[in-house]
Amino acid sequence: MTALIVAGEAIFSLPFAITRYFRPTFLQVFDFTNLELGQAQSVYGVVAILSYFAGGPVADLYSARKLMTASLLSTAVGGLYMASIPGVGAMSTLWGIWGATTIVLFWAAMIRATRDWGGSDSQGRAFGILDGGRGLFSAILALAAVQLFKATMPEQGMEVTPAIRAEALAQIIHTYTAATFLAAVFVWFGVPDVAPNSSDKSENNAILKTIVQVMKRPTIWLHALIVMAAYVGYKATDFIGQYAEEAFKMSEVDAAQLSSISAWVRPVAAILAGFAADRWLSSKVISVSFVVMIAIYGYVAFSTPEPNLTWILVLEISLACTAVYGLRGVYFALFEEAALPLYITGTATGFVSVVGYTPDIFVTPIAGWLLDNYPGIAGHQYFNMFLMGFATLGLISSLIFGFLARDSVNAEPIKTK
């Protein structure tokens, strides 16, 4: 599990962590508008969506150690290129490449391995520990990166030249690149080189013949909508630093430090949500999380921030991130609540992911357009109205999911022979 945790976070650090914690600096150094950055990152989403289904068969043919190591190494090579500060077209291509390297070789294998590890009665705990551990590793990396950034940037009140800002960001990129390379080494020596079981392959071939029947299960579609709504909230964490700088007039360094709060909330929220899900059902924990998100997004959307009341901002971030990361910690545990057969986890994960992770395509372009066309507080308020709408969709979906799962008659029996 330790290797899964380290690799599971390192693989996504270059595509996402830098723009999440250092977004204002990234926009200035790369000279992107909000919309250009959103459009470039959406290329990742398009490629990733096409890669989710492909990842299942690949995971059935090769060992997890080989796949995960190749994924981490190829992603890290992209980090070396990113540090050269390429233009928007080149970065769009790079995010597209990362959409393949981080998903085809990695995602389905990690989800199935986690479900196997958790057994039938500890799914919430297993996925909570996975995402909580990933969050702790993310927080450690974020702390190191923010401290490096703080040390590189001039003291507050002194002029920050473009050259200094570019050098500071390049060091951050190199830090995350090194972490990804080291994770590859850890996986190679820490994960057993176990070939896929031949009986699993024959079972999966049978499942491919009944994929239409699987997709007729209402809980699968509701599960996908839940993941989509939760992932919209997760994508919103990319804008914490920019909101702090534009609405609360914080410096680049202070905004980066504040945005890193989300990384420290994540391990606690995910693990607690996992234990709560095993006790009270994942769907109930998910419903409560969506209620919290609706309340926070609604408050931000319809209130005017006071720059001198930063404690309110900290509270908003802490509560919203607790709900978002609690959701991430348990939403794949819904497979067990819906009594989904273990051997179709790969197929189900592919379908739920294809639908659930579409926010990689549309959230950042929409947010970018709103922030560019409605500068300052107004853009962030409109964005939070958008977030509130998806959180409401997630709440409705989770309530219906819980009802159908408890009813337990939501699909025809799945034939395997």
C-alpha positions in Angstrom: 0.0 0.0 0.0 2.9 2.4 0.7 4.2 2.1 -2.8 0.7 2.6 -4.2 0.3 5.8 -2.0 3.6 7.3 -3.1 3.2 6.5 -6.8 -0.5 7.4 -6.8 0.3 11.0 -5.8 3.7 11.5 -7.6 2.2 10.6 -10.9 -0.2 13.5 -10.9 2.1 16.1 -9.2 3.6 17.6 -12.4 0.3 17.9 -14.4 -1.6 19.4 -11.5 0.2 20.4 -8.3 2.3 23.3 -9.8 -0.7 25.1 -11.2 -2.7 24.3 -8.0 -0.3 25.8 -5.5 1.5 28.4 -7.6 -1.2 29.4 -10.1 -0.7 33.2 -10.0 3.1 32.7 -10.5 2.6 30.2 -13.3 0.3 32.5 -15.2 2.9 35.3 -15.1 5.9 33.2 -15.9 4.3 31.3 -18.8 2.4 34.5 -19.9 -0.9 32.6 -20.1 -4.3 34.0 -19.7 -6.7 32.1 -17.4 -8.5 30.8 -20.5 -5.3 29.7 -22.3 -4.3 27.8 -19.3 -7.7 26.2 -19.0 -7.7 25.2 -22.7 -4.2 23.8 -22.5 -5.1 21.7 -19.4 -8.3 20.5 -21.1 -6.2 18.6 -23.6 -5.1 16.4 -20.7 -8.7 15.7 -20.0 -9.6 14.7 -23.5 -6.7 12.3 -23.8 -7.3 10.9 -20.3 -10.9 10.2 -21.0 -9.9 8.2 -24.1 -7.3 6.4 -22.0 -9.4 5.2 -19.1 -10.9 2.2 -21.0 -7.6 1.4 -22.6 -5.9 1.2 -19.2 -8.0 -1.8 -18.1 -6.8 -4.3 -20.8 -3.2 -3.0 -20.5 -3.4 -3.7 -16.7 -4.5 -7.3 -17.5 -1.5 -8.0 -19.7 1.5 -6.6 -17.7 2.6 -6.4 -14.1 1.8 -3.4 -12.0 5.5 -2.8 -11.3 6.4 -2.5 -14.9 3.4 -0.3 -15.8 3.7 2.0 -12.9 7.5 2.5 -13.3 7.1 3.2 -17.0 4.3 5.7 -16.2 6.3 7.6 -13.6 9.5 7.8 -15.7 7.7 9.0 -18.8 5.8 11.6 -16.8 9.0 12.8 -15.2 10.7 13.3 -18.5 7.9 15.8 -19.4 8.8 17.7 -16.2 12.3 18.4 -17.6 10.7 19.9 -20.7 8.2 21.9 -18.7 11.1 23.6 -16.8 12.2 25.2 -20.1 9.0 27.3 -19.9 7.5 26.4 -23.3 4.6 28.3 -25.0 0.9 27.5 -24.8 0.9 25.2 -27.8 3.8 23.1 -26.5 2.3 22.9 -23.1 -1.0 21.8 -24.6 0.9 18.9 -26.3 2.7 18.1 -23.0 -0.6 17.9 -21.0 -2.0 15.6 -23.8 1.1 13.3 -23.4 0.6 13.3 -19.7 -3.0 12.4 -20.2 -1.8 9.1 -21.7 1.2 8.4 -19.4 -0.7 9.0 -16.2 -3.8 7.0 -17.1 -3.2 4.2 -19.6 -0.3 2.7 -17.7 -1.5 3.5 -14.2 -5.1 4.2 -13.1 -7.1 0.9 -13.5 -4.3 -1.1 -11.9 -4.2 1.1 -8.8 -8.0 1.0 -8.3 -8.2 -2.8 -8.6 -5.2 -3.3 -6.3 -6.7 -1.1 -3.7 -10.1 -2.9 -3.8 -8.3 -6.3 -3.5 -6.3 -5.0 -0.5 -9.5 -3.8 1.3 -11.5 -7.0 1.1 -15.3 -7.0 1.3 -15.7 -5.3 4.7 -13.1 -2.5 4.6 -13.5 -0.8 1.3 -14.1 2.7 2.8 -11.0 2.3 4.9 -8.9 1.0 2.0 -9.7 3.9 -0.3 -9.6 6.4 2.5 -6.1 5.2 3.5 -5.0 5.4 -0.2 -6.2 8.9 -0.7 -5.3 10.0 2.8 -1.8 8.7 2.3 -1.6 10.3 -1.1 -2.7 13.5 0.5 0.0 13.3 3.2 2.7 12.7 0.6 1.2 15.7 -1.4 1.3 17.9 1.7 5.0 17.0 2.3 5.9 17.8 -1.3 3.8 21.0 -1.2 5.5 22.1 2.1 9.0 21.6 0.6 8.0 23.4 -2.6 6.4 26.4 -0.8 9.5 26.7 1.4 11.8 26.6 -1.6 9.6 29.2 -3.3 9.6 31.4 -0.3 13.4 31.2 0.0 13.9 32.0 -3.7 11.5 35.0 -3.8 12.6 38.4 -2.4 11.4 39.6 1.0 7.9 41.1 1.1 8.0 44.7 -0.1 11.0 44.2 -2.4 10.6 44.1 -6.2 10.0 40.7 -7.8 11.6 40.8 -11.3 10.4 38.4 -14.1 13.8 36.7 -14.0 13.5 36.0 -10.3 10.0 34.8 -10.6 10.9 32.4 -13.5 13.8 31.0 -11.6 11.7 30.3 -8.6 9.1 28.5 -10.6 11.7 26.5 -12.5 13.0 25.2 -9.1 9.5 24.2 -8.1 9.1 22.2 -11.4 12.5 20.5 -10.9 11.4 19.6 -7.3 8.3 17.8 -8.5 10.2 16.2 -11.4 12.8 14.7 -9.0 10.0 13.4 -6.7 8.4 11.7 -9.7 11.7 10.0 -10.7 12.3 8.9 -7.2 8.8 7.4 -7.0 9.6 5.3 -10.1 12.7 3.9 -8.3 10.7 3.2 -5.2 8.0 1.3 -7.2 10.6 -0.7 -9.1 12.2 -2.0 -5.9 9.2 -1.9 -3.7 6.4 -3.5 -5.7 6.5 -7.3 -6.5 6.8 -8.2 -10.2 3.6 -10.3 -10.2 2.1 -11.3 -13.6 -1.7 -11.0 -14.0 -3.6 -14.1 -13.2 -4.7 -16.1 -16.2 -8.1 -16.8 -14.6 -8.6 -13.1 -14.1 -8.0 -12.6 -17.9 -10.7 -15.2 -18.8 -13.1 -13.6 -16.4 -12.5 -10.1 -17.9 -13.0 -11.5 -21.4 -16.4 -12.7 -20.3 -17.2 -9.3 -18.8 -16.4 -7.5 -22.0 -19.1 -9.6 -23.7 -21.6 -8.3 -21.1 -20.5 -4.7 -20.9 -23.9 -3.4 -22.1 -25.6 -5.4 -19.4 -23.2 -3.9 -16.8 -24.0 -0.4 -18.1 -27.7 -1.0 -17.5 -27.1 -0.9 -13.8 -28.5 2.5 -12.5 -26.0 2.6 -9.7 -23.1 2.7 -12.2 -24.5 5.8 -13.9 -25.3 7.5 -10.5 -21.8 6.6 -9.3 -20.3 8.3 -12.4 -22.4 11.4 -11.7 -21.2 11.4 -8.1 -17.6 11.2 -9.1 -18.1 14.0 -11.7 -19.7 16.3 -9.1 -17.0 15.6 -6.6 -14.2 16.0 -9.1 -15.6 19.5 -10.1 -15.1 20.4 -6.5 -11.6 19.0 -6.5 -10.7 21.0 -9.7 -11.8 24.1 -7.8 -8.9 23.7 -5.4 -6.7 24.8 -8.2 -8.0 28.4 -7.8 -7.5 28.8 -4.0 -4.3 30.8 -4.4 -5.7 33.0 -7.1 -8.8 33.7 -5.1 -6.6 34.6 -2.1 -4.5 37.0 -4.1 -7.4 38.7 -6.0 -10.1 38.8 -3.3 -8.0 39.1 -0.2 -5.0 41.0 -1.7 -2.4 38.4 -0.6 1.1 38.2 -2.0 2.2 35.4 -4.2 4.1 33.7 -1.4 1.3 34.0 1.1 -1.3 32.8 -1.5 0.9 29.7 -2.2 1.2 29.0 1.5 -2.5 29.3 2.0 -3.4 27.1 -0.9 -1.1 24.4 0.6 -3.7 24.2 3.4 -5.7 21.9 1.2 -2.9 19.4 1.0 -2.8 19.1 4.8 -6.6 18.8 5.1 -6.6 15.9 2.6 -5.1 13.0 4.6 -7.2 13.7 7.6 -10.4 14.1 5.7 -9.9 11.1 3.5 -9.0 8.7 6.3 -11.8 9.9 8.6 -14.3 9.6 5.7 -13.1 6.1 5.0 -13.7 4.9 8.6 -17.0 6.7 8.7 -18.1 5.1 5.4 -17.4 1.6 6.8 -19.6 2.4 9.8 -22.4 4.4 8.2 -22.2 3.6 4.4 -20.2 5.5 1.8 -23.3 7.1 0.2 -24.3 8.7 3.5 -20.8 10.2 4.0 -20.9 11.4 0.4 -24.3 13.1 0.8 -23.2 15.0 3.9 -20.0 16.1 2.1 -22.1 17.5 -0.8 -24.3 19.5 1.7 -21.1 21.1 3.2 -19.9 22.0 -0.3 -23.2 23.6 -1.3 -23.1 25.7 1.9 -19.5 26.9 1.4 -19.9 27.6 -2.4 -23.1 29.4 -1.8 -21.5 31.6 0.9 -18.6 32.6 -1.4 -20.9 33.2 -4.3 -23.2 35.6 -2.6 -21.0 37.4 -0.1 -18.3 40.1 -0.4 -14.9 39.1 1.0 -13.2 41.4 3.6 -9.4 41.4 3.0 -8.8 41.9 6.7 -10.8 38.9 7.7 -8.5 36.2 6.5 -9.7 33.8 9.2 -13.0 33.5 7.2 -11.0 32.5 4.1 -9.1 29.9 6.1 -12.3 28.5 7.4 -13.9 28.4 4.0 -10.9 26.6 2.5 -10.7 24.1 5.4 -14.4 23.2 5.3 -14.6 22.9 1.5 -11.4 20.9 1.3 -12.6 18.6 4.1 -15.7 17.8 2.1 -13.9 17.5 -1.2 -11.2 15.2 0.0 -13.6 13.2 2.1 -15.5 12.5 -1.1 -12.3 11.5 -2.9 -11.5 9.2 -0.1 -14.6 7.1 -0.4 -16.3 7.5 -3.7 -14.8 4.3 -5.2 -15.9 2.4 -2.1 -19.4 2.8 -3.6 -18.7 -0.3 -5.7 -19.0 -2.5 -2.6 -22.1 -0.8 -1.4 -23.8 -1.5 -4.7 -22.6 -5.2 -4.5 -20.7 -4.9 -7.7 -18.8 -8.2 -8.5 -15.1 -7.8 -7.8 -14.0 -9.2 -11.2 -15.7 -6.4 -13.1 -14.1 -3.7 -11.1 -11.7 -2.8 -14.0 -14.5 -2.4 -16.5 -16.7 -0.5 -14.0 -13.7 1.7 -13.0 -13.2 2.5 -16.7 -16.7 3.6 -17.3 -17.1 5.6 -14.1 -13.8 7.3 -14.8 -14.7 8.2 -18.4 -17.8 10.0 -17.2 -16.6 11.1 -13.7 -13.4 12.7 -14.8 -14.8 14.8 -17.7 -14.3 17.9 -15.5 -10.6 17.7 -16.6 -12.0 18.9 -19.9 -14.4 21.6 -19.0 -13.8 23.1 -15.5 -10.6 25.0 -16.2 -11.7 26.5 -19.5 -15.0 27.6 -17.9 -13.2 29.0 -14.8 -10.7 30.7 -17.1 -13.3 32.4 -19.2 -15.2 33.6 -16.1 -12.1 35.0 -14.4 -10.9 36.7 -17.6 -14.2 38.2 -18.5 -15.3 39.1 -15.0 -12.0 40.2 -13.3 -11.6 40.4 -9.6 -14.3 39.2 -7.1 -17.1 38.9 -9.6 -15.4 36.1 -11.6 -14.8 34.0 -8.5 -18.4 34.5 -7.4 -19.8 33.3 -10.7 -17.4 30.3 -10.6 -18.7 29.4 -7.1 -22.3 29.5 -8.4 -21.2 27.0 -11.1 -19.6 24.8 -8.3 -22.8 25.0 -6.2 -24.8 23.7 -9.1 -22.6 20.6 -9.5 -22.5 19.9 -5.8 -26.3 19.9 -5.9 -26.2 17.4 -8.7 -23.9 15.3 -6.6 -26.2 15.4 -3.6 -29.2 14.3 -5.6 -27.3 11.5 -7.2 -25.9 10.2 -3.9 -29.4 10.2 -2.3 -30.8 8.2 -5.2 -27.8 5.9 -5.2 -28.2 5.1 -1.5 -31.9 4.2 -2.0 -31.1 1.9 -5.0 -28.2 0.3 -3.2 -30.3 -0.5 -0.2 -33.1 -1.8 -2.4 -30.4 -4.1 -3.9 -32.4 -4.9 -7.0 -30.8 -2.5 -9.5 -29.6 -4.7 -12.3 -30.0 -8.1 -14.0 -27.7 -10.8 -12.8 -24.3 -10.6 -14.6 -23.5 -13.9 -16.4 -19.8 -14.9 -16.4 -20.0 -18.2 -18.2 
